[in-house]
Amino acid sequence: MLTAIWWKQLALVMCGGALGAGGRFWLGGWLLRHLGEGIPWGTLTANLSGSFAIGFLAVWLEGRGPQALYWRAFLIVGLLGGLTTYSSLMLEILLMGRSGRSGAVVGYLGTTLVLGFLLVWLGTWVAGALREPFPA
């Protein structure tokens, strides 16, 4: 029984991850075409929107019963895991620093970390305010 649950979760993580990675690729390309390459807008947007979404979903799915396990696997681990880009963020910071844009490095990293944290908090707050109690 537990093995079947694990395989279902793995399949959901993989499907969500594919969608999240595809969404990240599309978002990065779209923002690059529209805003230019001065700042890695795709990574910033993916990380900030993902921060809000993960905070929201963490609270929204609390106490939602056994199905929440599958939703967490698909949405949080899969979709948001594929969408958000911490490793890309670190590489972009390194490349910006090597190109002599240390001011941009500090601003970009600070924006990502501070706004990311604030958006996780905001997501949890919004979900808590909207969520109806799970029936017992």
Contacts in CASP RR format, 6 or more apart in sequence:
PFRMAT RR
TARGET T0000
AUTHOR 0000-0000-0000
METHOD contacts of the structure
MODEL  1
MLTAIWWKQLALVMCGGALGAGGRFWLGGWLLRHLGEGIPWGTLTANLSG
SFAIGFLAVWLEGRGPQALYWRAFLIVGLLGGLTTYSSLMLEILLMGRSG
RSGAVVGYLGTTLVLGFLLVWLGTWVAGALREPFPA
5 69 0 8 1.000
8 70 0 8 1.000
8 73 0 8 1.000
9 69 0 8 1.000
9 70 0 8 1.000
9 73 0 8 1.000
10 73 0 8 1.000
12 70 0 8 1.000
12 73 0 8 1.000
12 74 0 8 1.000
12 78 0 8 1.000
13 73 0 8 1.000
13 74 0 8 1.000
13 77 0 8 1.000
13 78 0 8 1.000
14 78 0 8 1.000
15 74 0 8 1.000
15 78 0 8 1.000
16 74 0 8 1.000
16 75 0 8 1.000
16 78 0 8 1.000
16 79 0 8 1.000
16 82 0 8 1.000
17 78 0 8 1.000
17 79 0 8 1.000
17 81 0 8 1.000
17 82 0 8 1.000
17 83 0 8 1.000
19 78 0 8 1.000
19 79 0 8 1.000
20 78 0 8 1.000
20 79 0 8 1.000
20 80 0 8 1.000
20 81 0 8 1.000
20 82 0 8 1.000
20 83 0 8 1.000
21 82 0 8 1.000
21 83 0 8 1.000
22 82 0 8 1.000
23 83 0 8 1.000
24 42 0 8 1.000
24 46 0 8 1.000
24 82 0 8 1.000
24 83 0 8 1.000
24 84 0 8 1.000
24 85 0 8 1.000
27 42 0 8 1.000
27 45 0 8 1.000
27 46 0 8 1.000
27 83 0 8 1.000
28 41 0 8 1.000
28 42 0 8 1.000
28 43 0 8 1.000
28 45 0 8 1.000
28 46 0 8 1.000
29 42 0 8 1.000
31 41 0 8 1.000
31 42 0 8 1.000
31 45 0 8 1.000
32 41 0 8 1.000
32 42 0 8 1.000
35 41 0 8 1.000
38 104 0 8 1.000
39 104 0 8 1.000
39 108 0 8 1.000
40 88 0 8 1.000
40 89 0 8 1.000
40 92 0 8 1.000
40 108 0 8 1.000
43 85 0 8 1.000
43 88 0 8 1.000
43 89 0 8 1.000
43 92 0 8 1.000
43 112 0 8 1.000
44 108 0 8 1.000
44 111 0 8 1.000
44 112 0 8 1.000
46 83 0 8 1.000
46 84 0 8 1.000
46 85 0 8 1.000
47 84 0 8 1.000
47 85 0 8 1.000
47 86 0 8 1.000
47 89 0 8 1.000
47 112 0 8 1.000
47 116 0 8 1.000
48 112 0 8 1.000
48 115 0 8 1.000
48 116 0 8 1.000
48 119 0 8 1.000
49 83 0 8 1.000
49 119 0 8 1.000
50 80 0 8 1.000
50 83 0 8 1.000
50 84 0 8 1.000
50 119 0 8 1.000
51 84 0 8 1.000
51 115 0 8 1.000
51 116 0 8 1.000
51 117 0 8 1.000
51 119 0 8 1.000
51 120 0 8 1.000
52 116 0 8 1.000
52 119 0 8 1.000
52 120 0 8 1.000
52 122 0 8 1.000
52 123 0 8 1.000
53 75 0 8 1.000
53 80 0 8 1.000
53 123 0 8 1.000
54 76 0 8 1.000
54 80 0 8 1.000
54 84 0 8 1.000
54 120 0 8 1.000
55 119 0 8 1.000
55 120 0 8 1.000
55 121 0 8 1.000
55 123 0 8 1.000
55 124 0 8 1.000
55 127 0 8 1.000
56 123 0 8 1.000
56 124 0 8 1.000
56 126 0 8 1.000
56 127 0 8 1.000
57 71 0 8 1.000
57 72 0 8 1.000
57 75 0 8 1.000
57 76 0 8 1.000
57 80 0 8 1.000
57 127 0 8 1.000
58 76 0 8 1.000
58 124 0 8 1.000
58 127 0 8 1.000
59 123 0 8 1.000
59 124 0 8 1.000
59 127 0 8 1.000
59 128 0 8 1.000
59 131 0 8 1.000
60 127 0 8 1.000
60 128 0 8 1.000
60 130 0 8 1.000
60 131 0 8 1.000
61 68 0 8 1.000
61 71 0 8 1.000
61 72 0 8 1.000
61 75 0 8 1.000
61 76 0 8 1.000
62 68 0 8 1.000
62 131 0 8 1.000
63 134 0 8 1.000
64 71 0 8 1.000
64 134 0 8 1.000
65 134 0 8 1.000
89 109 0 8 1.000
89 112 0 8 1.000
92 108 0 8 1.000
93 105 0 8 1.000
93 108 0 8 1.000
93 109 0 8 1.000
96 104 0 8 1.000
96 105 0 8 1.000
96 108 0 8 1.000
97 104 0 8 1.000
97 105 0 8 1.000
END
